[in-house]
Each structure stands twice: as C-alpha cells, then as structure tokens.
Amino acid sequence: MTIETRPLGRTGEKVTVLGYGAMELRGASRGPAIEDEEAGRLLNAVLDAGINLIDTSIDYGRSEELIGRYVGHRRDEYFLASKCGCLLGPPPADARPPYPHDYSADNVRAGVEQSLRRLGTDRLDLVQVHMSPSRAQMEADGTVEALSALRDEGKIRFIGMSGILPHLPDHIAMGVLDVFQIPYSALQREHENLITAAVDAGAGTLIRGGAARGAPAEDKDWRQGPLGLAEGEGQRRWESSGVEDLLGEMGRLEFVLRFTLSHPGLSSTIVGTSKLEHLQANVTFAEKGPLPAELYEEAKGRLAAPAS
C-alpha cells in the first residue's frame, strides 16, 4: 500500500495526505528527549515510508538543523515547509508557548535566511506566517511584501499562513496566500468550514492537530489534547458524542486520523512524533485512507461541530 497524494491548491504540487511535523524534534526541555542519531533514523524513516511533506519552524528548537543534517542529501524527495515571524534567538529559559513574534520585514527576512542555513538548502518550498497575526499588523509591518521579495529572489516558492480564528477569514480574503495551515480534528471542528473556504479560494490546506495530539491513544489516555481547547474538553466531546459505539474493530487514534483525512478539502495533515513505532502506526492508518462514507457522515452527526 502507498499513501495517497492530493493537490496542494494552486501550487501545482502534490503532497501525501500524511505529512511529518518536526516539533517533536525540538529536544528537551520543551519536548521529548531524543538523541541526534535517533532523530536521523526517524527522519529517514519518514521519507522511506513515502511521506513527501516535512513541516518545521524556527520555534521548533533544533529541528531545522536535524533535518538539514540527516535528510538534506534527500532534499528533492520532500516538500519543505517552515515558518516566519519567530524570534531568532532562543526564548528565555522560563518562557512557554506561545512565544513572542516579530512580523517586521527585517525579522521575516532574517528568519528565512537563518532557516536556509540551518536546513542546508537553497530554497524553502513554503514559508508560513506563524501564530496568525491580524491582517492590519501584517500590513503595518510589511510582512507579505517581505515574503514576496524573497519569493522573487528564489529563496522561497510559496507563501502561507498558520492561521486560526478570529483572523483566518481575513487571511483567506487577502487572496495572496497559497497555503493555510489550520487546526482540525474530530474533536476540534471549529475551523471546519474555513478549510472549505480556503480551498474555494484556490489555496492548499495543511491540517495540524489532525490526530488530536494523540489524546485518545491508549498510551496518552487523554492526558493531553488538541491545542487551543480547555483541558479535558477533547475527552468531554468524545464521551458525550457516543461516537465510540461506531468504531468496531478500529482503534480510537485510527478513527481520529482517518476522520481528518475524510475532509474533502484537506491536502495533508501534519502529524508529529519522536517515536518510530508511532510513525509506523500513523502510516498504516493513512494508507487505509478516509473513513467509509456512511461512517463518516454518522460520526459527523454525533460529533456536532461547535459554532465558529
């Protein structure tokens, strides 16, 4: 079996419906401890599995350096996405996300140049504005103009937004962003219609949180859940829906991931892990594709989307 690919909006690129998110490679103390060689094995396993999309960020600690070191020689095998607006120096030791951001033209350019060096590449396929600033802030800071200049220089190919409410509708309406990264899963459907709106505008969509951060998995047992929701809210939504009755032989995590893949507007869902066995499980689930249509519709009815 192989992982399905879908068009990434108007970019002309095709990406696997399962992408790899490198946040889990940021290292201790902000992420799981992982040795460099272990990260290298994981990154090569990502590509060996047929995944052709890697998403990273300046905010993800050493992830860019590890990608450049261990799979830089395989650069033509994957679509490489990073982010801008992040501060270039390390955050204070006691800082917790979300970190401060600077969307000025100078910082955007400096960030892209740093990412190119760390990743050991001459171009980034996609640079996404991080943390969903308002349209007014980007216009005041010249954010999009800086990215457009970098695109004209061949340093980046496409411009995107890692967006959320309340600013995401304005971002889509701008008409200049090629790709949107949007949070979405069976347990977090607030942005569901905005995924469709982005597609209708010709953009590609990268879903983050498509496995609900693994919350329903047996080894997590709801200890964490979708970013942006109150603690315990994901579990409450799951248990109150009665959707568990629909799973049959399917595990919870397989159901959640394949629910995300069932959204017709999805280009790819980005799932991160630092563990090879989790990667292999995600690939197996993704190879099965979307849920059967009748199951998907019944599940959507039970997991009623909150008002957005």
QUIHU-V234517 format. One record per helix or strand. SS is the DSSP state (H for helix, E for strand). FROM is the first residue (numbers start at 0). TO is the last residue. If there is no record, write none. Layout:
SS_FROM_TO ; SS_FROM_TO
This chain:
E_4_6 ; H_8_10 ; E_13_15 ; E_17_20 ; H_21_24 ; H_35_47 ; E_52_54 ; H_62_76 ; E_78_83 ; E_85_85 ; E_100_100 ; H_104_118 ; E_123_128 ; H_134_140 ; H_142_151 ; E_155_162 ; H_167_173 ; E_178_182 ; E_184_184 ; E_187_187 ; H_191_199 ; E_203_207 ; H_211_213 ; H_232_240 ; H_242_245 ; H_251_260 ; E_267_271 ; H_275_287 ; H_292_301
